[in-house]
């Protein structure tokens, strides 16, 4: 075959990879500033900590700058020991990742393949379908609870998820609290799912936002590991610890599972600065408590503002709130950009119904929340006026 007749290298890629719709991150502050000529842009789209990073982590970073020429510890020995001591587990149960996204993909790489499937809820974290599809496996998406559900609107239906498991299921993904809804499952519900899942199916409990939950009765996945050897619990340092830029997360599981995940983990997947900063942040109790308090007050501030204005919201125990609007989320998003406030739209400009009209808004400081509420009020007002004039 002549060179001109051969297909391009892109065409030779696996069909499951070609079919992937790339993950779209939150719009950068610099891009909004350029496009709209706004100098004071407020980003509330990526669930970052409005207080910044743990001061102890920042100090650890400064100390580590003299060793940038040295490769990191590929085993993450010190951070594993720190995590083990903090959570009461053994170092051999821990798998470190370049953010918890990396750990989720390690699970998919180790357990999923063509012919297998993964079960997760509608409105689940976007990485679950991406990791599943990249592995060539089937995604079994279980409908979420309806918007008018008295227990948890838009929440995961655990009984339906358990019923969706078949002989080809290898992984069940569940976030608690869930992103992007903020919804959650209680301890009895979670145990019910874990009891129903066959022992040869991995259950990934994604607890990226669990540190923000203050209810003592809320389930702690790490405590459940002793009872469910097929459970994998993932956590991140990106949220309450404020280390999103460094990308460091971890999984805790049975040592046999952790060993398998390590076999598909890239060497040096967590850089040296991230290892040092995470170790320091883990014990910064003052910063964690302050972050939790600011988030609690911010959630209450947003809920009160929504009630006053008649806005519908989804129940949340995370560091964000999901607001349901009368318009396609993409339209509201664009109006918010004109206000210099970046949020996360869950649907396009012409979306109708369900979460497709919703915005996910990160909880900020009191001043940031006040600005975002006012911006959303003006944005919705402009859209209502536009639609009225079109009529």
N, C-alpha and C positions, 0 to 999 in steps of 0.2 A: 504494500500500500504506500502510495506517495505521501510525503510529509504533509502536503496540503490537505490530503483526504482524511488524515487521522483525526479522531475527536480530540478536543482540548482536554487538558489534565483535569479541569473542573468537572467535566462530564463523567470522568472515571471515578469520581468520589462515590462513596456508598450512597444508595438512594435515600436511606433514612437520614443521612446527614444533609443531603441536598434539600430535603423537605423541611428542614428546621427553619423556623422563623427566628432570627437572632433576637436575643434579649436586648431590650432598649432601656438603658439606664436613665436615671433622672436627668433632666436638662441642666447643664452646667451654668453656674452663676455668670461666668464670663460671657457665655453665648447670649444669655438674656440681656445682659448689660449692653452688648454690641448691637443687638437687633432692635432694642427698644430705647436706647439712649438713656438708660436708668443707671445711676451710680450706686444707689442703695438697694441692692437686690436681696430679698429674703428667701432662702431656700428651705422649704418645708416638704420636700418630696422624697427623701431617702431615709427617713427615720434615724437621723444622726442626733447625737447628744447635743442639745443647745448650750450646755455648759463647757463644751470642748472635751479635752482629754483629761484623764486622771493626772494630777500633778506629779504623783510618784512615777508614773510612766514617762512623763516628759523629762524628769530628771534622769531616769534610767537611759533614755535615748541620748541625752547629752553625754553621759559617761561612755556610751558605746560608740560614739563617733570616731574615736581614735583607732578603732579596729576594723574599719571598713574594708581593709585589704584581706581580711581573714574570713574563710568560709564559715558559715554557721555550723553549730553542732547538728548534724543530720538526724540524730536520734531525739533531739530536744530534751535531753536528760533533765536539766534543771527545771524547765517549765512543766514537764510531766510530773516531777516530784512535787512541785508547788500545787498543781491541780489535784494530785492525789491526796495531799495533806489537807487541802481546803475542802474537798468534797467527800473525804473519807472512803476513797477507793484505792486501788493498787495501780502503780505506774503502767503495768503491762496491760491494763484495760483501756489505756488512752491512745488515741490516734490523733495526731496534730494535722491541721490543714491550713491552706492559704485562704482563711476565712472558712466559715461552716459550709459555704457552697462547695468548696473543694472536697470536704468530707462526704457530702451528699453524692457527689460525682464518683468518689471512691467506692461507695456502696453500689452504685449502679454498675461501675466497671467490674466489680468483683462478683456480682450476683445476677445481673441482667444480660440477656443475649437474645438473638432472634428466636422466636417461638415461646419466650417467656413473657410475663406481663407484670406490671406494677399497678397497685391500686391506690388511688388517692381521691380526695374530694374535689368537687367543683369549687372554684374560687380559692384553690390552694396556691402555695408559693410557686412562682413561675419556673423555678429550677427543676421541680419534680418532672414535669413533662419534657423539659429540655434534656435532662440527664437520661430519662427513659428512652427517648427517641434516638439520642446519640448512640445508645447501646444496641439499637436495633430491636428493642422490645416493644410490646404493645402497652399503651396507657389505657387503663380502665378507670375512667373518670366517673365517679359516683355523684349523682345530683345532690346538691346541698339542701339543707332545710329551706322551705319557702320563706319569702319575705315576711309573711304574717305568722310565722311559727311562734307559738307562745313560749317555747323553751329557749330557742336560740336562732333568731332569724339569720339566714345566710350561713349558719354554722354547719359543721360536718355531721352527717348522719351516720353514726358509727355502726348501727345495726345494718344499714344498707351496705356499708363498706365491708363488714364481715361477710355478708351474703354474697358479695361480688367476688370473693376469693375462690379460685378454682385450682385444679391440679397444676396449672401452668404459672400460678402466681409465685413470685419469688420475693417481692418486697411490697410492704405497705408503708406509705409516707403519711405522716400526720404532724401538723404543726400545732403547738399549744403554748401560748395563744397563736392564732393563725394570722398570717400576712397574706393578703391585704385587708382582711376584714376586721381583725382585732378580736374575733370571737374565740371561744374556748370550750373545753370539755372538762367536766368535773371528775373527781377521782373515781367515783363508782362507775361512771360511763367508760372511762379509760380502762379500768380493770376489766370491765365487761368485754371490751374489744380484745384486750390482750389474752383473755381466757378463751375467746372464740377463734383466735388465729392459730393455725397449725404450727407446731414447734419447728417445722422446717422452713417456715416463712419468716423473713426478717421484718421487724417492725421498726421503722425509723421515727423516733419521736423528736421532732425539731423544736427545741426550746430556746430559740434565739432571743425571745422577749420575756422569758420567765422571771428574770430578776426584777422586772417592773411590777410583778404581781405581789400584792401584800396580804391577800387572804390566806390565813394559816391552813385552811382546808384545801388549797389548790394543790393538785398532784405534783410531786417531784419525781421526774423520771429516773433520776439517779438512784433514789431510794427503792424504786421498783426493779432495778436490775437484778437484785438477789433472787427475785421470784420468777423472772422471765429471762431465761438465757438467750432468747432470740431477739431481745430488745437492744436497739442502738440509740443512744441519746446524744443529740448534737447541741452544742452551745457555741456562742461567739463572743469575741471581745470587741465587736464593732459597735454595739449598741450602748448599754449602760456604762461600759468601761471607756467609751469614747475613742476607740482605736480603729475606726473604719478605714483610715488611710493605710494602715499597716497590714491589713488582711491576715488575721490569725483567728482560728477557731479550733474546736476539738470535738471528738466523739468519745463516749465512754461506753464500753460494751464488754461482753464476755471475752476473756483473753484469747480464745480461739478465733473469735470474729476479728478482734483487733489485729491479730497476727495476719489474717487474710487481707485486711485493708492495708496493712503496711506493705504487703507484697506488690500492690498496685500503686502505692504512693510514690511520687517522684522524689528523688533525693533532694534535700535542701528545699523542700516546698515551703518552709517557713523561714524567712530571713532572720539574721542575727538580731537586728534592732527590734523586730516584732517579738522575738522570743524574750528579750530582756524587758521590753515594755509591758508585755502581758504578765510576766511574772510579778512585776512591781504593781501593776494595776489590780491584780487579784486580791491584794491585801489592803487596798486603799478604801477602807470601810467608810471613812468620812465622805469621800467623793461619791461613793455608791449610794449612801443614805441621802445625800443632798440631791443627787440626780433623781432618785425615787420620789422624794418630796416635791421637787419641781414638777415632775411628771404628774403626780397625783393632783396637785393644784391646777395644772394646765388642763387635764381631762375634765375636772369639775368646771373650770372656766368655759371650756368649749361646750360642754353639755348644757350649762346654764344659758349661754348665748344662743344655742340651737333652740332650746325651749322657748325663749323669748321671741324668736323670729319665726317659729313654726317650721324649722328645718327638721327633717328626719335624719337620724344617725343610726349606725350599727353599733350595738354594744361592744365595748372594747376594754381589754385589760392589758393593752400594749402601750407603746409610746406614740400612738397615732390614733386618729379618729377618722372614720369613713362617713362622709356626708352625702346623702342622697339628694340629688337636685332635680328640678323639673325639665332639665335640658340634657342633651348629649354631653357627656363629660368633656369631650374634646373642645366643645365650644366654650364651656366654663373655664377650662384650662387656659385657653388663649386669652380670654378676658382677664384672668388673674395675672398672666404675664404682663399685660398692659399696666397692671398695678405694681409690678415689680415683685410679685410673690409667686414662687414656683411651688406647685403642688403636684400630686400624681393622679392623672386621670385614669379611670378604670375602663373607659370606653372611648369611642371615637366621636366625631362631631355630630353624627346623625343617629347615635345610639338611642335606643328606647327601651326602658324597662330594666328591672333588676339592678345589678351593680354597674351596668353599662352607662348609667347616668351619674355614677358616684365619683367623688374625689377622695383620695386618701391624703390626709393632712397630718404631718408630723407635729407632735406637741412641742411647742417652744417655751420660751420664757413668757412671763405674763405680758410684757410689752409686745413681744412677737405675736402672741396669740391675739392680742387686741388688734394689732395691725391686720392680721390675716382675716379675722372676722369682719372687720370693716371693708376690706378689699373684696371679700366674697359677697357681702351685701350689695356693694356697688356693682359687681360683675353680674349678679343675678338680676339686678334692677335694669341694667342696660339690655340684657338679653330679653327680658320680659317686654321692654319698650320696643325692641326690634321686632319681636314676633307680633306685637299689637299693631305696629305700623304696617307690617306685611299683610295683615288681615284687612 
